């Protein structure tokens, strides 16, 4: 993960995207899972309609879990960036 580009993702935004777009909304959090679930769920919606009742809520759950995992991974990088900014401003080592 690139330290300079590490940012937290919003769970509300992820939930809204998956409510509106189903498995396609997963591209916000995890592209590989989005492709996999889109291949499984979208044809089942067109063929049987079961994807709408089973796959759509499943993609919402998976999206929230993926965002949570991403945010847990980025916490050390964000803490590093905050500490670095404080150091550069002279707030660390008693130079307040």
LUMLO-973238 format. One record per residue (C-alpha): residue in one letter; x, y, z. Coordinates in steps of 0.001 Angstrom, whole numbers, plus 500000, padded with zeros to 6 digits. Layout:
N
REC   r        X        Y        Z
REC   A        X        Y        Z
...
! end
This chain:
96
REC   r        X        Y        Z
REC   X   500000   500000   500000
REC   X   501337   503413   499083
REC   X   501912   505423   502266
REC   X   501282   508727   500510
REC   X   497888   507643   499097
REC   X   496510   505768   502129
REC   X   492995   506992   502922
REC   X   490077   505548   504810
REC   X   486981   504574   502868
REC   X   483451   505369   503957
REC   X   481190   502498   504982
REC   X   478120   504658   504342
REC   X   479287   505368   500805
REC   X   479964   501648   500246
REC   X   476543   500679   501575
REC   X   474837   503281   499399
REC   X   476716   502124   496291
REC   X   475812   498474   496856
REC   X   472180   499317   497633
REC   X   471908   501203   494344
REC   X   474155   499105   492090
REC   X   474444   495736   493827
REC   X   477698   493902   493143
REC   X   478866   496682   490809
REC   X   479037   498966   493863
REC   X   481817   496752   495210
REC   X   484263   498358   492783
REC   X   484617   501097   495426
REC   X   486168   498710   497941
REC   X   487475   495587   496191
REC   X   487696   495188   492440
REC   X   488423   491453   492399
REC   X   485427   490552   494550
REC   X   483293   492974   492513
REC   X   484154   491178   489284
REC   X   483582   487747   490830
REC   X   480212   488597   492378
REC   X   479071   490467   489265
REC   X   479749   487370   487177
REC   X   477715   485277   489628
REC   X   474873   487607   490622
REC   X   473967   489600   487494
REC   X   473209   486529   485318
REC   X   471185   484994   488144
REC   X   469096   488160   488324
REC   X   468416   487997   484603
REC   X   467705   484255   484564
REC   X   465949   483434   487804
REC   X   465494   486611   489813
REC   X   467101   484944   492830
REC   X   470160   487159   492564
REC   X   468036   490126   493470
REC   X   466863   488605   496748
REC   X   469997   486671   497717
REC   X   472905   488271   495871
REC   X   472055   491932   496369
REC   X   472006   491795   500199
REC   X   475067   489535   500137
REC   X   476981   492105   498080
REC   X   475971   494815   500585
REC   X   477360   492728   503448
REC   X   480562   491903   501578
REC   X   481060   495588   500723
REC   X   480882   496713   504336
REC   X   483292   493944   505366
REC   X   485759   494893   502606
REC   X   485725   498558   503634
REC   X   486298   497592   507260
REC   X   489270   495430   506281
REC   X   490689   498238   504143
REC   X   490358   500733   506981
REC   X   492077   498358   509413
REC   X   494979   498043   506951
REC   X   495323   501803   506498
REC   X   495305   502758   510202
REC   X   499082   502310   510702
REC   X   499807   504378   507595
REC   X   497442   507144   508675
REC   X   499017   507209   512144
REC   X   502435   507474   510496
REC   X   501288   510359   508299
REC   X   499841   512201   511313
REC   X   503018   511680   513335
REC   X   505155   512830   510395
REC   X   503067   515998   509981
REC   X   503395   516761   513688
REC   X   507144   516227   513528
REC   X   507487   518527   510527
REC   X   505545   521231   512339
REC   X   507822   520912   515360
REC   X   505165   519668   517773
REC   X   507142   516561   518703
REC   X   510242   516559   520941
REC   X   509047   519513   523010
REC   X   509294   522169   520284
REC   X   505744   523428   520689
! end
